[in-house]
Amino acid sequence: MNDELIDFFKNAEDYFFRAISKKCIEFPNQAVIYLTGVEAESLNLLICKENISDSKTIFTKSAQIFFKPSLTLDNCCLRAVF
């Protein structure tokens, strides 16, 4: 795939998940967490962008968010996309 098509896909993916999510948490230019409120791993995820500078912090904070007792989703999924 060429770069323009890849960028189009990433923008469409972001647009879709923002539209269906109750909450989005951004790590600027690094990653986005999408929380939909639906009990499905594939609809509550973390998408990392290319060249993240501090993956340890992003994954640690993401795990804290996904596994919060107040989060009513039983099966949350961390998915990194590079």
KEZAPA-668530 format. One record per residue (C-alpha): residue in three letters; x, y, z. Coordinates in steps of 0.02 Angstrom, whole numbers, plus 50000, padded with zeros to 5 digits. Layout:
residues N
R   code      px      py      pz
R    Ala       X       Y       Z
...
This chain:
residues 82
R   code      px      py      pz
R    Met   50000   50000   50000
R    Asn   50058   50174   49967
R    Asp   50076   50303   50106
R    Glu   49922   50402   50053
R    Leu   49811   50247   50062
R    Ile   49884   50198   50232
R    Asp   49850   50374   50299
R    Phe   49672   50366   50231
R    Phe   49643   50199   50319
R    Lys   49711   50264   50485
R    Asn   49602   50419   50475
R    Ala   49448   50315   50433
R    Glu   49486   50196   50577
R    Asp   49504   50342   50698
R    Tyr   49344   50422   50634
R    Phe   49247   50259   50655
R    Phe   49308   50221   50831
R    Arg   49280   50401   50889
R    Ala   49102   50392   50822
R    Ile   49060   50233   50920
R    Ser   49159   50270   51078
R    Lys   49090   50344   51237
R    Lys   49264   50405   51282
R    Cys   49430   50429   51194
R    Ile   49591   50456   51288
R    Glu   49735   50526   51188
R    Phe   49921   50517   51212
R    Pro   49963   50659   51091
R    Asn   50049   50596   50933
R    Gln   50077   50428   51020
R    Ala   49917   50327   51046
R    Val   49729   50333   51073
R    Ile   49620   50228   51188
R    Tyr   49442   50201   51127
R    Leu   49313   50149   51258
R    Thr   49143   50105   51185
R    Gly   49055   50034   51336
R    Val   49020   49875   51239
R    Glu   49081   49713   51318
R    Ala   49185   49661   51168
R    Glu   49375   49658   51160
R    Ser   49376   49715   50980
R    Leu   49280   49875   51021
R    Asn   49383   49936   51170
R    Leu   49561   49957   51117
R    Leu   49724   50050   51116
R    Ile   49796   50100   50948
R    Cys   49977   50156   50949
R    Lys   50046   50264   50811
R    Glu   50214   50238   50731
R    Asn   50372   50287   50823
R    Ile   50302   50304   50998
R    Ser   50434   50377   51111
R    Asp   50382   50306   51280
R    Ser   50291   50141   51257
R    Lys   50316   50089   51439
R    Thr   50218   50240   51503
R    Ile   50082   50221   51372
R    Phe   50057   50035   51408
R    Thr   50062   50061   51597
R    Lys   49934   50201   51594
R    Ser   49827   50105   51470
R    Ala   49825   49951   51581
R    Gln   49772   50059   51728
R    Ile   49628   50129   51625
R    Phe   49572   49962   51554
R    Phe   49579   49870   51719
R    Lys   49502   50003   51831
R    Pro   49371   49930   51948
R    Ser   49251   50066   51890
R    Leu   49266   50010   51709
R    Thr   49120   49892   51686
R    Leu   49195   49801   51539
R    Asp   49251   49626   51586
R    Asn   49360   49585   51438
R    Cys   49461   49736   51385
R    Cys   49594   49719   51256
R    Leu   49758   49811   51228
R    Arg   49796   49811   51042
R    Ala   49950   49894   50972
R    Val   49948   49936   50788
R    Phe   50110   49985   50704
